[in-house]
Amino acid sequence: MQQASPRKVLGVIGTSGSGKTTLLEHLLAQLAAQGVRVNVIKHSHHDLQFEPPHKDSARLRQAGAAEVMVGSPFRYAIIHELRGAAEPTLEEQLARMSPADLTLLEGFKTYPIDKLEVYRIEAGRAPLYPHDQRVVAVAADHARPADLRDSVAWLDLNQPRQVLAWLLAHLKKTSAQA
């Protein structure tokens, strides 16, 4: 697996139902309100459907276009058909993104990047942080375990402002190191 680019990148990981998207929505709104430009790359194992099959853009893509860009006064999207080619690496995906102060990644659990794990006991699955040395912070709904590495920040998932403060400090720290 390739190392992620020197861009400011943070993985947000956790099992299904842990609250990753809810936390990300809050963080994105707060960061945007502070003028921080944030990109997000969401990885999925499912086939992605972006438009109804009868729409012109879908018909052109299905007819053989390698890429179709759909644009409007409000947004644009590029749909790139892999047609059997390998899934783009994280590096390739990052290279296609516009410049940003931070890129948050959701679903890239195995990549060698710093990660924030969102963990809820009630989700009924084991946490990822005990087995991943790249987890630098955990936002959880319970007290910090006594045997947790000292280097891991333990954050209260029910206090999203605390998670935001940690994220801003982490962004500042990684910016100073770059």
Rosetta blueprint (number, residue, H / E / L):
1 M L
2 Q L
3 Q L
4 A L
5 S L
6 P L
7 R L
8 K L
9 V E
10 L E
11 G E
12 V E
13 I E
14 G L
15 T L
16 S L
17 G L
18 S L
19 G L
20 K H
21 T H
22 T H
23 L H
24 L H
25 E H
26 H H
27 L H
28 L H
29 A H
30 Q H
31 L H
32 A H
33 A H
34 Q L
35 G L
36 V L
37 R L
38 V E
39 N E
40 V E
41 I E
42 K E
43 H L
44 S L
45 H L
46 H L
47 D L
48 L L
49 Q L
50 F L
51 E L
52 P L
53 P L
54 H L
55 K L
56 D H
57 S H
58 A H
59 R H
60 L H
61 R H
62 Q H
63 A H
64 G L
65 A L
66 A L
67 E E
68 V E
69 M E
70 V E
71 G E
72 S L
73 P L
74 F L
75 R L
76 Y E
77 A E
78 I E
79 I E
80 H E
81 E L
82 L L
83 R L
84 G L
85 A L
86 A L
87 E L
88 P L
89 T L
90 L H
91 E H
92 E H
93 Q H
94 L H
95 A H
96 R H
97 M L
98 S L
99 P L
100 A L
101 D L
102 L E
103 T E
104 L E
105 L E
106 E E
107 G L
108 F L
109 K L
110 T L
111 Y L
112 P L
113 I L
114 D L
115 K E
116 L E
117 E E
118 V E
119 Y E
120 R L
121 I H
122 E H
123 A H
124 G L
125 R L
126 A L
127 P L
128 L L
129 Y H
130 P H
131 H H
132 D L
133 Q L
134 R L
135 V E
136 V E
137 A E
138 V E
139 A E
140 A E
141 D L
142 H L
143 A L
144 R L
145 P L
146 A L
147 D L
148 L L
149 R L
150 D L
151 S L
152 V L
153 A E
154 W E
155 L E
156 D E
157 L L
158 N L
159 Q L
160 P H
161 R H
162 Q H
163 V H
164 L H
165 A H
166 W H
167 L H
168 L H
169 A H
170 H H
171 L H
172 K H
173 K H
174 T H
175 S H
176 A H
177 Q H
178 A L
